[in-house]
Amino acid sequence: MMSKNKGLAGVVAGQTAICAVTQTHELRYRGYAISDLCENASFEEVAYLLIHGALPNQKQLDEFIKRLITYQTLPNSLKIVLEQIPKTAHPMDVLRTACSMLGTLEMENSTNNGDIIAERLLAIFPSMLLYWYKRIDTQTGEARIGDHFLKLLHGKVDAKASHLFNISMILYAEHEFNVSTFTARAVASTLADFYSCITAAIGALGGPLHGGANEAAMKLIQTFKNPLDAEQGIKKMLTAKELIMGFGHRVYTESDPRSEIMKKQVALLAVSPEQKNLFSIAEMIEKIMWDEKHLFPNVDFYSALAYHFCDIPTKLFTPLFVISRVTGWSAHIIEQRSDNRIIRPAAEYIGPEPKAFIAIDKR
Ligand SMILES: CC(C)(COP(=O)(O)OP(=O)(O)OC[C@H]1O[C@@H](n2cnc3c(N)ncnc32)[C@H](O)[C@@H]1OP(=O)(O)O)[C@@H](O)C(=O)NCCC(=O)NCCS
């Protein structure tokens, strides 16, 4: 019976060779532990691993990066569309719209296939976002996706931010059957085109229970003046049965391995008194959530603070998740297509008993 699995909790909905959460709560991409990847790999190597199935050798990586640099360019008609989107729009809606528009300009066909579109989207998402945000030339020539974003936003690439971005983008890249990835796979299962899958996934990611949690977590942390204020405020919210954004997870029960890596990075970035205060507030929220609810921070909680410390405007946090997760989405679309059967579950009917139709003048 369905009622036991509300939200499909615990339901194994398919197979994948892309990503695994192990029994000991370790996260692995195609067999490689994320801790190992964060320490030793660039995000571009991980992107290649996800999209193309194996880590690249130096020649493959160089060629991949060369392609990404060319793919940074925005078509003119896409620029015109971006110029029409109001400044008040949410950047996630901008990316969703721009992705859909690109699908009309560079349609998927036998030569422009999934692998090429995956790379194109990876390189062009920062350009789309920052062109809308700042109306600037989007060809930076930066070899790294994170640096491309930072250069467009700040006009320069700060070494600490570049390092942080590399790690956070690796951590955000993939997470098996999360909602946006499952959405992408469901759309792919109908044999829809690549852009439709990604556009749908962006829509799913934006919700505050999914990727939108990093933006919501930052706003929450900033509402408190100091750790004591946070302690009182969070307890009040919990009493009122409010959700604390950036906490809890469907798959993890004791901790999120990504959060542990991210927290270490945030601690290194917190140097000014204001940053140290925000970090102490975050740690207090973490303590209260554990003591009161046995809940732990997920990847979004400390990522939010990390981006804030790199001077990233809060509303660009979830789009950064898109820029990274497009690699995982793409891998899953390719995998779904390689052994497809339409994803169409059944529903348990709980509506009214059969009724006779009533003519409109008798209602
Ligand atoms: C991630 C999330 C959607 C998982 O949902 P889920 O698996 O359905 O979790 P449940 O709703 O079954 O949670 C179990 C209990 O913990 C509570 N809980 C879970 N996350 C909570 C949170 N962030 N704040 C307060 N309580 C929370 C639930 O209210 C529920 O309590 P109850 O048993 O008294 O009803 C959920 O934890 C959440 O909404 N978190 C906040 C949003 C977020 O950070 N999302 C990013 C995920 S990476």
The ligand as an ORCA input file, in Angstrom:
! r2SCAN-3c Opt
* xyz 0 1
  C      15.233     17.271      3.226
  C      13.791     17.015      3.640
  C      12.864     17.529      2.539
  C      13.619     15.514      3.798
  O      12.269     15.282      4.000
  P      11.730     13.889      4.560
  O      12.642     12.798      4.239
  O      10.316     13.744      4.086
  O      11.790     14.112      6.128
  P      10.597     14.004      7.127
  O       9.591     15.071      6.802
  O      10.119     12.601      7.137
  O      11.301     14.355      8.488
  C      11.241     13.567      9.672
  C      10.929     14.473     10.854
  O      11.948     15.464     10.979
  C      11.397     16.762     10.854
  N      12.293     17.562     10.027
  C      12.937     17.145      8.911
  N      13.666     18.166      8.433
  C      13.467     19.189      9.269
  C      13.961     20.498      9.271
  N      14.794     20.921      8.329
  N      13.570     21.327     10.256
  C      12.728     20.904     11.219
  N      12.218     19.653     11.262
  C      12.602     18.828     10.286
  C      10.072     16.558     10.158
  O       9.171     17.613     10.460
  C       9.631     15.247     10.718
  O       9.159     15.466     12.029
  P       7.864     14.659     12.586
  O       8.297     13.213     12.542
  O       7.683     15.222     13.921
  O       6.778     14.959     11.615
  C      13.484     17.698      4.979
  O      14.432     17.286      5.942
  C      13.469     19.199      4.861
  O      12.430     19.780      4.517
  N      14.619     19.897      5.129
  C      14.687     21.319      4.970
  C      14.932     21.684      3.515
  C      16.330     21.342      3.075
  O      17.294     21.640      3.756
  N      16.424     20.743      1.902
  C      17.691     20.389      1.283
  C      17.860     18.914      1.249
  S      19.492     18.477      0.706
*
